[in-house]
Amino acid sequence: SQIFARIYLRAKRYFFYFFANLTPFKFLKKTKIFKLKTKNILPKPIFKRRLESVISTDPLELRFLNKSIKFSTSIDWHKKELKEGTRLWLLNLHYMEFLEGLNEEQAIKYMIDWIDKNPKFEKGYWLDSWNSYSLSIRVVVWMQILAEKKYNIDDDSYQKIISSIYEQIIFLRNNLELDIQGNHLIKNIKALLWASSFFDEKISDEFYDQGIKLLKQELSKQILDDGMHFELSPSYHCQVFADLLESSILIKEGQDKFFLRSKLLKMADCLNALTHADGNISLFGDGGIDMAYSPKECINVYSKLFNLKPKFQNVINLTSAG
């Protein structure tokens, strides 16, 4: 099914690139400004802001993956030399997590700038700007910032940003990472659930239902009986644990929330076992120390949400993980 999903997505991407760049259909690339309503009470971030990627704000200098780049005037979202190799630096730029290290005015400025300079269906749009993984991270960052700052933003800017979020979520619904799956699909699910609690529109229920259906499937598949994430990378485990913690505050009371909570309990114990005495995650499998929230941050949020602490284990035996 993953191979079929990859072939299908590849064909669809090229089709929309070709179709939307024909003169009669170029309107498809423009962001439409909707008159959308958001909930009176918006979900707030449960993790502290990440500040480490912003070296300076005037001029803006950002550091990802041990590489710093200074933007003298405005951000070049499609810097040519960053399109070589893995494109990871460019992807990190489009995640826009760096907005957490900026003030409100700067954050809004760069959201608007991204909208203006990153229309859909440009050549290679699926590689970074409209990549479903980077989109899933970006829209949650935007929604969290707006939840904290909503009433200090002029209405035109607010409507433009939430219209873009809405458009990105609709795009995501039709471009879920069913080819890659794993931790990528968990990111997609979190974005759908966050949007369902952000927008006060009829379609919000569809966002929620789609997110919950996928979440139940993926929890059964991805979280092993001993609590380890099935990709067997402590770093990915930490990342998925954080995503599921954020998702847990968006789920209605009932069986679905209980099922997620039962998985989080096991994941917390597993994460505790995979954490070194210095507080850093164990480094085996794919991953790195700084690719997710730290184990300490994750456990602190877990403890606040559930009033529980993970079990200390003298002997670690993760049978399902091997």
ABEGO torsion letter per residue (X at the ends): XAAAAAAAAAAAAAAAAAAAABAAAAAAABBBBBBBBBBABBBBBABBBBAAABABAOBBBBBBGGBBBBBAABBBAABAAAABEAGAAAAAAAAGAAAAABBAAAAAAAAAAAAAABBBGBBGAAAAAABAAAAAAAAAAAAAAAAAAAAABBAAAAAAAAAAAAAAAAAAAAABBAAAEEAAAAAAAAAAAAAAAABBBAAAAAAAAAAAAAAAAAAAAABBAAGBBAAGBAAAAAAAAAAAAAAAAABBBEAAAAAAAAAAAAAAAAAAAABBAAGBBBBBEBEBAAABBBAAAAAAAAAAAAGBBBBBBABBBBAAAX
